[in-house]
Amino acid sequence: MTQTTVAVSRNPATGEELARYPFASQADVDAALAQTDAAFKAWRSRPVADRAQLLRTMAGAIRQHARPLAEMMTAEMGKPIDQGLAEVEKSAKLCDWYAEHGPAYIAREPTLVEGNKAFVDYLPLGPVLSVMPWNFPIWQVLRGAVPILLGGNSYLLKPAPNVIGCALLLQQVLQDAGVPVGLFSVINAGNDGVAQAIRDPRIKAVTVTGSVRAGSAIAALAGAAIKKCVLELGGSDAFIVLADADIDAAVKGAITGRFQNSGQICIAAKRIIVQESVYDTFRDKFVSAVEAMKIGDPRESGVWIGPMARYDLRDELDGQVQATLREGAELLLGGKPLPGVGNWYAPTVLANVTPAMTSFKQELFGPVASLVVAKDADHAIELANDSEFGLGGSLWSRDLEKAQQLASRVETGGMFINSPSFSDPRVPIGGVKNSGFGRELSHFGLREFTNPQTVWIEQP
């Protein structure tokens, strides 16, 4: 088989080819590694206050270029423009938050020892290779890059092949704002290039957001090279609605949790588990709300559902839907690609889904919701945990004390009570089971790529 030598950026709404980007050669990868290593050596000795100031500069530049960044996301992966603008602003706020709060999290930390003095310094590791997906081309990149840079490291981004334009535009915006060349850099590497970078001693750690298959392969390479690795992989989050929930609020939360970004989110509410006494009420209101969502040109304000990012992903999603229907699920809405040009899939609701069915067992990455009946609260928790994934989840109940007790029984990296799942710099994000390991965001994410060095001073 001939190896692909060019990545093609294509507008998923129209099928139009936007650009072609050659994959990096071995020499290209080596040059990128030399550049990021040189940038790290100059950056690591900069005071943390200087690093924080650069983050503030980055925030300003990102806001200044919000419209072109959002438009590039819309063009390359079909993100509705309103959601793209919100993603850019969220990314700018991320820079602001770490600039304000991050320095305290990596300041010298005194440690209590009897009769002697000891402390912990959080030191940089070195260049970090980041392998990122296409669904949040600005936020996903910066939520890793910002704490990595504040920690004194450099950041080498390997973006998904269909959003290279987003990555290059972001790199240009940051460099024009004064981010040193090589400190935040982009390389269009294929699998061989990624392996070359991981094996190279100049790369000190790897962070990956993506599929289980990709995460497993990269983690194996990182492990063989004895390098730190953080994985944020797939998810099939449970969205639990108990009998005492505010049903209208839960429906609204489920629409956001399942269909934002056209359902292409790792922490999306993919399995909606509803207690049987309120199942019919929730189902009917939910279907009505799905029918009311605006589908259309993602460049237009007010559009909630745009095209799926790639044709192969739409075909895979449709195969999962059809398999679930053959297994006995009920189709309430959608269930097929939309006709015409572009990569569109009808918002879909599958009812009476059981643990034996495809849409329960697998991650469905697109605008498809699976409704599952739970006999009671304990059964809902059992269903939620019946998954190879453990990234996030939601639980809806008016009894907050009970909700907290139940949330602690769900095997995930995060649980949101009376709210859909989301990421926020103030709290960590990450998973258990096949959803990965390690954490991003908050002080946990900041410290992931530092060396907590113990310094012990023996007193005379």
DAFEN-V889971 format. One record per backbone hydrogen bond with DSSP energy under -1.0 kcal/mol. CO is the residue of the C=O (numbers start at 0). NH is the residue of the N-H. If there is no record, write none. Layout:
<<CO;NH> <CO;NH>>
This chain:
<<4;22> <6;20> <8;17> <8;18> <10;14> <11;342> <15;10> <18;8> <20;6> <24;28> <25;29> <26;30> <27;31> <28;32> <29;33> <30;34> <31;35> <32;36> <33;37> <34;38> <35;39> <36;40> <37;41> <38;42> <39;43> <42;45> <46;50> <47;51> <48;52> <49;53> <50;54> <51;55> <52;56> <53;57> <54;58> <55;59> <56;60> <57;61> <58;62> <59;63> <60;64> <62;65> <64;68> <65;69> <66;70> <67;71> <68;72> <69;73> <70;74> <71;75> <72;76> <73;77> <79;83> <80;84> <81;85> <82;86> <83;87> <84;88> <85;89> <86;90> <87;91> <88;92> <89;93> <90;94> <91;95> <92;96> <93;97> <94;98> <95;99> <96;100> <97;101> <101;104> <108;119> <116;456> <117;110> <118;454> <119;108> <120;452> <122;450> <126;203> <127;155> <128;206> <129;157> <130;208> <135;139> <137;141> <138;142> <140;144> <141;145> <143;147> <144;148> <145;149> <146;150> <147;152> <148;151> <153;127> <154;184> <155;129> <156;186> <157;131> <159;162> <162;166> <163;167> <164;168> <165;169> <166;170> <167;171> <168;172> <169;173> <170;174> <171;175> <172;176> <173;178> <174;177> <179;182> <182;154> <184;156> <186;188> <187;23> <189;193> <190;194> <191;195> <192;196> <193;197> <194;198> <195;199> <199;202> <204;128> <205;229> <206;130> <207;231> <210;214> <211;215> <212;216> <213;217> <214;218> <215;219> <216;220> <217;221> <218;222> <219;223> <220;224> <221;226> <222;225> <227;205> <229;207> <231;209> <236;270> <237;393> <238;272> <239;395> <240;274> <241;244> <244;246> <245;249> <246;250> <247;251> <248;252> <249;253> <250;254> <251;255> <252;256> <253;257> <254;258> <255;259> <256;268> <258;261> <259;262> <260;263> <262;264> <264;267> <267;269> <269;369> <270;238> <271;371> <272;240> <273;373> <274;277> <277;281> <278;282> <279;283> <280;284> <281;285> <282;286> <283;287> <284;288> <285;289> <286;290> <287;291> <289;292> <293;303> <293;304> <296;299> <297;80> <299;302> <304;295> <309;313> <310;314> <311;315> <312;316> <313;317> <314;318> <315;319> <316;320> <317;321> <318;322> <319;323> <320;324> <321;325> <322;326> <323;328> <324;327> <329;350> <332;348> <335;345> <342;307> <343;337> <347;368> <348;331> <348;332> <349;370> <350;329> <353;356> <356;360> <357;361> <363;365> <365;367> <366;347> <368;349> <369;271> <370;352> <371;273> <373;275> <375;379> <376;380> <377;381> <378;382> <379;383> <380;384> <384;386> <387;433> <389;431> <392;415> <393;239> <394;417> <395;241> <397;399> <398;402> <399;403> <400;404> <401;405> <402;406> <403;407> <405;408> <406;409> <409;411> <415;394> <423;426> <424;441> <428;439> <431;434> <432;435> <434;232> <436;230> <439;428> <440;444> <441;445> <442;446> <443;447> <446;449> <450;122> <450;452> <452;120> <454;118> <456;116>>
